[in-house]
Amino acid sequence: MQIKSLNKTLLVAMLTVSLAACNNSTANTNNSADSTEVVTEDNKDTNDIIDESIKDADENKAADSDEVEEIKKEDTNKTEAEKKESSEQEKSTSIDVNKEEKKENKVSKSEDTEQETNTIEQNNNQTNNNEDMSYQTEDGRYVSTLIASKQGVRDAEMSIADTYSVEAKDGSLTVKGSMDHMINPGDYENAKKLDNNTYNFKINENTKFQATGGMAEPQTFTIDEFNEYYKGITESGLALIVEVKDGIAQTVSFSS
């Protein structure tokens, strides 16, 4: 009877210990679950913080990117504006230069036109004057004496022809006074006496102006030299001889 009571006591004790162990295990399990829930909650908060940080970073990056694009856009607009301004300035400068060149060309053209007009008028006047002139075109020799003081009046006794003005210019030789004309040089008996008047002879680039005397070589002149030489011999009594062939004066000579 005592053994059975002991066994019953032991069994109760073992059950008590087992129950306590079960309670402890349950408590530990609960504690572990609570801990896991805490960790899980902490991880969730951490992930939320990380996600928020990433989101903020992305937003900041996007904002920075927009700002950079805006700066680039402003720089591009500024560059285009500067290019446009520069282009307009160059265009304006080019227009001013073109205007100035056109103005200068217009002035130059006007001057050239005026000069050309004057030249044409001079040529026309010369042509008209030449057309108005009565030329001695008959071939032969025309002779007179250089005595300006007689004013072309022939000597009463000898009836010698004389001149008071001789000038070559503009394709003509003009002699003022009286002259003798011989078809055959030296044929003084058949010479035609020309009255005191103005006589014109056609000259060209082949007309020879000279001074002759004796056996000496002729002294040749340009037209200007010829006119200047005449100024010093107007009362010299030298002979003026004009040889005409085919209507053109071939030689014009002062001869002693």
QUITAQUI-V622583 format. One record per residue. N is the residue number from 1. SS is DSSP state (2 for helix, 1 for strand, 0 for the rest). PHI is phi in whole degrees, -180 to 180 (* if undefined). D_FIRST is the distance of its C-alpha to the first C-alpha in Angstrom with 1 decimal. Layout:
N|SS|PHI|D_FIRST  N|SS|PHI|D_FIRST
This chain:
1|0|*|0.0  2|2|-68|3.8  3|2|-62|5.5  4|2|-62|5.4  5|2|-64|6.4  6|2|-67|8.9  7|2|-61|10.2  8|2|-65|10.9  9|2|-66|12.7  10|2|-64|14.6  11|2|-63|15.6  12|2|-63|16.9  13|2|-63|18.8  14|2|-64|20.3  15|2|-64|21.4  16|2|-62|22.9  17|2|-62|24.8  18|2|-64|26.0  19|2|-64|27.1  20|2|-64|29.0  21|2|-63|30.6  22|2|-62|31.7  23|2|-61|33.2  24|2|-63|35.0  25|2|-64|36.3  26|2|-63|37.6  27|2|-63|39.1  28|2|-63|40.8  29|2|-62|42.0  30|2|-63|43.4  31|2|-61|45.0  32|2|-64|46.5  33|2|-64|47.9  34|2|-61|49.3  35|2|-62|50.8  36|2|-63|52.3  37|2|-62|53.7  38|2|-64|55.3  39|2|-62|56.8  40|2|-60|58.0  41|2|-64|59.6  42|2|-62|61.2  43|2|-61|62.5  44|2|-62|63.9  45|2|-62|65.6  46|2|-62|67.0  47|2|-63|68.3  48|2|-63|69.9  49|2|-65|71.6  50|2|-63|72.8  51|2|-61|74.1  52|2|-64|75.8  53|2|-63|77.4  54|2|-62|78.5  55|2|-62|79.9  56|2|-61|81.7  57|2|-63|83.1  58|2|-64|84.3  59|2|-64|85.9  60|2|-63|87.5  61|2|-64|88.7  62|2|-63|90.1  63|2|-63|91.8  64|2|-62|93.2  65|2|-62|94.4  66|2|-63|96.1  67|2|-65|97.6  68|2|-62|98.9  69|2|-63|100.3  70|2|-64|102.0  71|2|-63|103.5  72|2|-61|104.7  73|2|-63|106.2  74|2|-62|107.9  75|2|-62|109.2  76|2|-63|110.4  77|2|-63|112.1  78|2|-65|113.7  79|2|-63|114.9  80|2|-64|116.4  81|2|-64|118.0  82|2|-65|119.5  83|2|-62|120.7  84|2|-63|122.2  85|2|-63|123.9  86|2|-62|125.2  87|2|-63|126.4  88|2|-66|128.1  89|2|-64|129.7  90|2|-63|130.9  91|2|-63|132.2  92|2|-63|133.9  93|2|-63|135.4  94|2|-62|136.5  95|2|-64|138.1  96|2|-62|139.9  97|2|-62|141.1  98|2|-62|142.3  99|2|-63|144.0  100|2|-65|145.8  101|2|-64|146.7  102|2|-62|148.0  103|2|-64|150.0  104|2|-64|151.5  105|2|-63|152.2  106|2|-65|153.8  107|2|-64|155.9  108|2|-62|156.8  109|2|-64|157.6  110|2|-64|159.7  111|2|-64|161.6  112|2|-63|162.1  113|2|-64|163.2  114|2|-63|165.6  115|2|-64|167.0  116|2|-63|167.3  117|2|-63|169.0  118|2|-63|171.4  119|2|-63|172.1  120|2|-62|172.8  121|2|-63|175.0  122|2|-63|176.9  123|2|-64|177.3  124|2|-65|178.4  125|2|-63|180.9  126|2|-64|182.1  127|2|-63|182.4  128|2|-63|184.2  129|2|-63|186.5  130|2|-65|187.2  131|2|-68|187.8  132|2|-74|190.1  133|0|-71|192.1  134|0|-103|195.2  135|1|-91|195.0  136|0|-88|197.9  137|0|-103|196.8  138|0|-73|200.1  139|0|-65|200.2  140|1|134|202.5  141|1|-114|203.1  142|1|-114|203.0  143|1|-130|204.8  144|1|-155|205.3  145|1|-117|206.1  146|1|-85|203.8  147|0|-139|205.8  148|2|-65|203.5  149|2|-65|206.1  150|2|-84|208.2  151|0|55|205.5  152|0|85|206.3  153|0|-81|210.0  154|0|-68|212.2  155|0|-67|215.1  156|0|-66|218.3  157|0|-83|220.4  158|0|-92|218.0  159|0|56|215.6  160|0|-80|212.7  161|0|-75|209.3  162|1|-145|206.8  163|1|-123|203.2  164|1|-125|201.5  165|1|-155|197.8  166|1|-136|195.8  167|1|-152|192.0  168|1|-113|189.5  169|1|-171|186.2  170|0|50|183.9  171|0|77|185.6  172|1|-140|189.1  173|1|-111|192.0  174|1|-111|194.0  175|1|-122|197.6  176|1|-111|199.7  177|1|140|203.4  178|1|-108|206.1  179|1|-144|205.8  180|1|-115|207.8  181|1|-118|206.4  182|1|-121|207.7  183|0|-69|206.5  184|0|-106|207.9  185|0|-54|207.1  186|0|89|210.4  187|0|-88|212.4  188|2|-69|213.5  189|2|-64|216.6  190|2|-104|214.4  191|0|-67|211.7  192|1|-92|210.5  193|1|-87|210.6  194|1|-100|207.5  195|1|-66|207.9  196|1|-65|206.2  197|1|-162|202.7  198|1|-106|199.0  199|1|-120|198.3  200|1|-118|194.9  201|1|-125|194.0  202|1|-77|190.7  203|0|-128|188.9  204|0|-144|185.7  205|0|-68|183.6  206|0|-95|186.4  207|0|-67|189.2  208|1|-104|190.6  209|1|-105|191.7  210|1|-156|194.1  211|1|-124|196.9  212|1|-126|199.8  213|0|-175|203.0  214|0|62|205.4  215|0|-98|203.9  216|0|-71|200.7  217|0|-67|197.3  218|0|-61|196.2  219|1|-97|193.7  220|1|-94|190.9  221|1|-133|188.8  222|0|-81|185.8  223|2|-60|186.5  224|2|-64|185.5  225|2|-65|187.6  226|2|-61|190.5  227|2|-62|190.4  228|2|-68|190.2  229|2|-63|193.0  230|2|-61|195.2  231|2|-59|194.8  232|0|-94|196.8  233|0|-132|199.7  234|0|-63|200.5  235|0|-115|204.1  236|0|-76|204.6  237|0|80|206.9  238|0|-66|204.7  239|1|-87|204.6  240|1|-103|201.6  241|1|-124|201.3  242|1|-119|198.8  243|1|-97|198.7  244|1|-114|197.3  245|1|-142|196.2  246|0|56|194.5  247|0|80|194.3  248|1|-120|192.3  249|1|-69|193.6  250|1|-84|193.3  251|1|-137|194.6  252|1|-126|195.5  253|1|-127|197.7  254|1|-100|199.4  255|1|-129|202.5  256|0|-105|205.3
